[in-house]
Structure formats: structure tokens, C-alpha cells
Amino acid sequence: MSGAVKPSGAAAIAVELAVWWAALTGLWLVLVSSLDTLEYLVGAAAALLGAFAARAARRAAAGDADRGWPR
């Protein structure tokens, strides 16, 4: 048996961003003092930016930040 199937390409990017977004949104909700709609929307937007930054940092640390760009 080969185990779990690993997504590739756009699916892998979407899964990674979704996991980062969920983790960062959860962290925001734990740390915020009052939970209302505006706080949730701001936290979700900040978490989305953080997810993109985390993916970029992970790729840069792995050394594949320029992969996929034409030379």
C-alpha cells in the first residue's frame, strides 16, 4: 500500500494556504478579547495575508522560491 495521496500543483498550494489560514484564524480568535463580526473579518483577512507570507517564507527557506519562474 502506498499510503495517503499527496496533492500536487494548484491543489497543494490551495491546501497549504487553507491550513495556514485556518491555523492563523484560530490563533486570532483565541487571542482576541471580544468576538464580534468586525473582529472576525479583520482576523480572517490578516490570517489570509499571513498564510501567503508563511508559504513564501517556507518556499524561500527550502530554496525553491524561484522555481516556476522563467529565466
C-alpha positions in Angstrom: 0.0 0.0 0.0 1.3 3.5 -0.9 -0.5 5.4 1.9 -2.0 8.8 1.5 -2.1 10.6 -1.8 -0.1 13.9 -1.8 -1.8 16.7 -3.8 0.4 18.4 -6.4 0.3 21.8 -8.2 -2.5 24.1 -7.6 -4.2 21.7 -5.2 -1.2 21.5 -3.0 -0.9 25.3 -2.9 -4.6 25.6 -2.0 -4.3 23.0 0.7 -1.3 24.7 2.2 -2.9 28.1 2.2 -6.1 26.8 3.7 -4.3 25.1 6.5 -2.2 28.2 7.3 -5.3 30.4 7.1 -7.3 28.1 9.4 -4.4 27.9 12.0 -3.8 31.7 11.9 -7.6 32.5 12.1 -7.9 30.1 15.1 -5.0 31.8 16.8 -6.5 35.2 16.2 -9.9 34.1 17.7 -8.1 32.7 20.8 -6.1 35.9 21.4 -8.8 38.5 20.7 -10.6 39.8 23.8 -14.1 40.3 22.3 -15.6 38.3 19.5 -17.8 40.2 17.1 -18.2 40.3 13.3 -15.7 43.0 12.6 -13.0 41.3 14.7 -13.6 38.0 12.9 -13.4 39.7 9.5 -10.2 41.6 10.3 -8.7 38.4 11.8 -9.7 36.4 8.7 -8.2 39.0 6.4 -5.0 39.2 8.4 -4.7 35.4 8.5 -5.0 35.3 4.8 -2.1 37.7 4.4 -0.2 35.7 7.0 -0.9 32.4 5.1 0.6 33.9 1.9 3.6 35.2 3.9 4.1 31.8 5.6 4.0 30.0 2.3 6.5 32.4 0.8 8.8 32.0 3.8 8.6 28.2 3.7 9.5 28.2 0.0 12.4 30.6 0.5 13.8 28.6 3.4 13.5 25.4 1.2 15.4 27.1 -1.6 12.6 26.8 -4.2 11.3 30.3 -4.2 12.3 30.9 -7.8 11.0 27.6 -9.1 8.4 28.0 -11.8 9.6 31.5 -13.0 11.1 31.7 -16.5 14.7 32.7 -16.6 
